[in-house]
Amino acid sequence: MPNENPNRQMRRARVFNGEMIQERDLSQLYCLKLSAEHQHEIIQMVEELNALEEVEYAEPNYRVYMMGGECIAEKYGTNLMYHQQWYLDAYGVTELWDKPIINSARPVIAIIDTGVDTTHPDLQDNCIEGYDFVNNTSYVTDDNMHGTHVAGIAAACNNEMGIIGANPLALIMPIKVLGKDGSGDGATVLRGVSYAVEHGAKILNLSLGSYGYSKAAADVYRNASLSAIIVAAAGNDGKCIYASHMGLQKHGIQPEPSFPGAYSFVLGVQATNRKGNLASFSNYDDDGPLFSCEASLNEPDGFNYELKAPGTEIYSTLPGGNYGELQGTSMASPLVAGAISALMMVKKYDSQEQLWAELLHTNNIAETYALTELPADLDVVRIMLRERKEFSDETEDAYIGNNVVKAGETINIYPVIRCTSGDASNIKSIIEVDENEDPNCVQIVTGEADFGWHLDAMGKAVSKNPLVVKIPEGIADSRHIRMRIKVSCENQEGFNYRSFTFIANNMETISGILSENTTLYSGHTYYVEDDLVVNEGVTLMIEPGTRLEFAKDKLLLSNGKLEARGTAEKPIVFTSHHSGERWKNIKTRKKSVIPKIRKQSQWQSQLQ
């Protein structure tokens, strides 16, 4: 209270209800602000302050909302074709329309598509300036019909004329990136995405896609997701998102992810029918919106389609003031985009991550609105392995190694944990040998560790403290060891689990220049970690029954004498260390010994 004068005369007066009020000195009334990482400690601090004799009282700084009666669409049944829009009730959109608006700013939805008929009676009052990247003009038209249909689903006006959009108060930013035939190129789409974000769109709808992974596209969408919510169609080819799920393919359809819907920072939308079941044509994610059973170097979090929404028999606007029915994930996506924009007007969210968490834990937008509090839910995204060394950086980029370890090594294991809902404090991780595994296959040095970080909704981090295991010296070569990590926190019931497998190699590493006679013995496996060179005048003897595994692109070069005498019973095996990687070959001073060696996984012969 900066204007309070503590030295003035305090008044007493009787008020209308008869109570005698004694004016109080408010100069020692303070507002304490906590930093973001301590926001979850507010209630605890209030209790601690109230326990102090010097403090008269302490209480939270409660959030205040306006009490206005304005809502999104109190009357909407007079739109002539509303009764053909079964999908609005099915996704719970109409339940938001009579809720008090607490954020009066009209959200901008970028319709990145074939353009929009901005003169359509149901769209013209909601359209703002966009851009046509196909013809390089600010005058956007729709010479297909797809974009206009999509725009009406998301944000058609409430004007008692035709249909009504999921959010009739949202503004439509038409971005044309596809031509008359409904196709375009990736670079044009990315220019449209960047334009939309730069010009204030808070929600991007992309009812389009491709099965080609693009690192450039991933970078653009990742940047855009920092300031806007991106919603995209999953695709209409009945494909599973996971390339490895060959056994789950429908009617021989090859599984593969569709982009941008599959990116982990984009809300990918699958289509359902009137019965709420997955539409027969819809691409799908068979392990749910939170978990990804596949990851890659480019996308370590893997790929997901997160949401489902009606996508069959969808009635909406068409160019020239017309209306019509289409189906596809292209229709499900703008329904979600418009619904999210409506939700943001009637419910307060402190972060986009909080909104994501609620969407991923509910089935429709009405359930999302009704959700008051989510308990913490932890997910072990992946496991980082590396040799034991000093901890230097909490980011995933600081970690080296893969799932291959050596006999006798002590390995630090760092789980990467994501909080998919709520706030997670006091996170603990425990490592144990899988119940179907030999318990003596590994020695657990540190079986329980404090994660070391607090995670907000959708927050993710690498454990500050490692779990530690030691690989036995005498373990069999190429031994697959299956373990599991379970995690918990103080506001989550029970544990969440993630199983993983690493491979223990019991082999000798051999690399570099051999300057003295050397023998590689039968029954042993040798890892050629770097190019192996035999000096002039030196003999390398490889006994029958010996195995050499080469790192990627590494070779054996003999400037001296190379003797490798395999037999049918005991062949000498030359192969790659990692399946699928190509090693180079074996060369002597005179010529390459076996021209086709790089295409062979095993080879048996005499080299002289």
C-alpha positions, 0 to 999 in steps of 0.5 A: 500500500504505497500511499498509506500514511502510518502517522495519520489519525486512525478513524472509527465509524459505524457502517450501514449494517451497524458494525463499528469499524476501526480504521487500521494502519495498512503500511505494513501490508506486503505483497511477496512475489515468488520466482517461477521455480517456487510457485508451487511453494505458495501454500507452504510459505503461507503456513510458515508465515502464519506460524511466526509470532511477528506475522499477524496474518498471511494469505495467498494473492488470489486471482480475480476475474471479471464478472461480465455476462458476455459469452461466445454464443448465447444464441446459436440455434437460429443459424439455418444449418446448425442442426446439420453440425452434429460434430459441435455437440459431439466434441463438446464445443457448444458447452463452452459457448455460454461460459463467461468470457475471461479473455476478451481478446479474439484469437487469430486462427491461421488457416494454412491451406488452399486459401479462403473465400473471404467473401463468403457470408459466413466468413467475411466478418471474421476474416483478417488480412492474410497472404497467398504464397502460391501467387505472391499476393495479399489477395487470397482466394480459394480455387479449390474449396478445401481451405474454405471448408476448413475455415468454416469449421473453425470460425464461421460467424454466428449470424443466423445465416448458415452454419456456425464455427467452433469459435464464432468469435475467432478471427481467420487469417487465410494463408494460401500455400496449396494450389488448385489441385490441393498440393504444394511444396514444403518450402512454401508451407513453411513460409506460410507458417512463419508469416502466420506467427510473425503476424500474430496468429495464436493458433495455426491449423494445417489440414495438410501433410507429407510422409517425408521427414524434413529437418528444416520443417521440424525447426520451423514448426518447433520455433512456431510452437513457442508462440502459437498452438499448432494443430495438424491433420494426421492423414487419411491413409489408414496408416499407423504412425510407427514404421516398426508396427508391421504386424499392426498394419491394416489391409497391407498398408505400410505404417509411417508417420505423417508430418507435421501432425506427427511432430511431438510439438504439434497437436496431431488430430485423428478422425472419429465417426458419429459413434466416436470410433476411429474413422476407417480412413484415419491415420492413427497412433496406437499407443496413445498421445503420451508415449512414443515407442519409437525415437530417432536421432532427429526426434528423440521424443519420438512421434505422436498424434495426440487428439481425436475429433469428429471427421466424418459427415462434416457440414461447412462452408464452400466457395461462392456462398455455398455449403457442403459435406466433406470428411477427413482428418482435414475436418477434424483438425480445424474443429480442434483448432477452433475449440481450443481458441474458444477454450482459451477465451473462457478458461485461464491458462498460465502456460501453453504447457498446462493447456497441452496437459489438459487436452492430452488427458481428456476426450473432448473440449468440454471435459478439458474445460471442466477439469479443475486439477490434474495429479502429477503423471510422470513418463520416462521418455528415454534412458541416457547411458554413459561412462561414469564421469563428472556431471557437467550439464543437465541438457540431453546434448551433453550425454554421449554413448548408446545402448552398447556397454563393455564388460567390467564397466561402471555405467551411469544411467540418467532417465529423461523424465517428462511430467505429462500433467500436474506439477511433480515435486520430490521425484525419485527414480529406481532401477531394477533388473527385469523380473524375467532377467537373471538377477546376477547379469548386472551389479546395481551400485546405486539403485535409487536416486533423487531426480533433482528437478521440479517439473511443471506440466509438460516439463522435461529434464534429464536426471541430475543424479545418476543410477549406477550399475556395473557390468560383470567382467565375465559376462558373455559377449553381446549379452542383452540385459533387460532392466526397468526404471520406475519413477514416482513423486510426492503427488502421484500415486504409485510408480510409472515404469519404463523397460529398456535393454542394453548390450554388454560386449566382452571383446578386446578393442584393437585399433591404430598402427601395429608395429610388432607381430600380433596374433588374434586368437581363436574364440575371441571377438575384437572390436576395430574401433578405428582403422587398423594398420599393419606396418611394413615388416610386421605380421598380423596372424588371425587364427581360425574361429576369430571374429572382428567387428568394425566400427562404421567406415573403418578398415584393415590396411596391411602394409606388411603381412596378413595371414588369416586362415579360416576353415569351414568349421572355424571361419574367420568372421569380419562384420560390422559392429552395429547392425545396418552400418557399413564398414569399409574393407580389407586392403593390402599394399597391392590391392583390395583383397575382396572387392565385395567385402563391404557387402558381406557380413561374414567371410572365410578364406585365406589372405596372404 
